[in-house]
């Protein structure tokens, strides 16, 4: 009896995981704090798009945002059932040696003259 109960619970859990792939879907994404990148660039860096599974958007999925030299901090808020809000803090260039630009924390910022 105990084995049957464990198998049923495992099947139920598997069903929930599979169902989360199809419902709910992301229908709205907002990006705040971006100046250097456009909202579409931020979504591309986060590997996120409309119609992605809502529950599969995790902190680990969008860690790629903080590996970009322009972004110092990123946070994601999931607003059930279909909205994602991304808040980022960008680094600002404060020093240039004529070849490269640097942020306050010493990060080299590409693409600045």
C-alpha positions in Angstrom: 0.0 0.0 0.0 2.8 2.4 0.9 4.5 1.7 -2.5 1.3 2.5 -4.4 0.9 5.8 -2.5 4.5 6.8 -3.3 4.0 6.0 -7.0 0.8 8.0 -7.1 2.5 11.0 -5.4 5.4 10.7 -7.8 3.0 10.7 -10.8 1.1 13.7 -9.4 4.3 15.6 -9.0 5.4 14.7 -12.5 2.0 15.9 -13.8 2.4 19.3 -12.0 5.9 19.8 -13.4 4.7 19.0 -16.9 1.6 21.2 -16.5 3.8 24.1 -15.4 5.5 24.0 -18.8 2.2 24.9 -20.5 0.3 27.0 -17.9 0.6 29.9 -17.0 2.6 31.7 -19.7 4.3 35.0 -19.5 2.2 37.7 -21.3 3.7 40.9 -19.9 7.3 41.8 -19.2 8.4 45.2 -17.9 12.0 46.4 -17.5 13.0 49.3 -15.2 16.3 51.0 -14.7 17.8 50.5 -18.1 19.6 53.3 -19.8 22.4 51.8 -21.8 20.4 48.7 -23.0 16.9 48.7 -24.5 14.2 46.5 -22.9 14.6 44.0 -25.8 18.3 43.8 -25.1 17.7 43.1 -21.4 15.2 40.4 -22.3 17.7 38.8 -24.7 20.4 38.9 -22.0 18.0 37.3 -19.5 17.1 34.6 -22.0 13.4 35.5 -21.5 10.5 36.1 -23.9 6.7 36.3 -24.0 5.1 32.8 -23.8 7.8 31.3 -21.7 6.5 29.3 -18.8 5.9 31.6 -15.8 7.1 29.2 -13.1 10.3 28.5 -14.9 11.6 32.0 -14.6 14.0 31.8 -11.7 16.9 33.8 -10.3 19.3 31.2 -11.8 17.8 31.5 -15.2 18.6 35.2 -15.5 22.0 35.3 -13.7 23.4 36.1 -17.2 22.2 39.6 -16.6 24.7 40.3 -13.8 27.6 38.8 -15.8 27.2 41.7 -18.3 29.7 44.5 -17.4 27.1 47.2 -17.8 24.7 45.7 -15.2 25.7 45.8 -11.5 22.5 44.4 -10.0 19.4 42.8 -11.3 16.2 41.6 -9.6 13.2 39.8 -11.0 9.6 39.9 -9.6 7.1 37.4 -10.8 3.5 38.8 -10.6 1.2 35.8 -10.8 -0.2 34.7 -13.1 1.5 36.2 -16.2 3.7 39.3 -15.5 7.5 39.6 -15.0 9.1 42.7 -13.7 12.9 43.1 -14.2 14.7 45.9 -12.2 18.3 46.6 -13.1 21.0 48.9 -11.9 23.4 49.8 -14.6 27.0 51.0 -14.1 27.9 54.4 -15.3 31.2 55.4 -17.0 33.1 57.8 -14.8 36.7 57.6 -16.2 38.3 57.1 -19.5 41.9 56.7 -20.5 41.1 57.4 -24.2 40.9 53.7 -25.1 38.7 52.2 -22.4 36.0 53.5 -20.0 35.7 52.4 -16.4 32.9 52.4 -13.9 33.2 53.4 -10.2 34.1 49.8 -9.2 36.8 49.5 -11.8 34.8 47.4 -14.3 35.8 48.0 -17.9 32.7 49.2 -19.9 32.7 48.2 -23.5 31.2 50.4 -26.2 32.0 53.8 -24.7 34.1 56.4 -26.5 
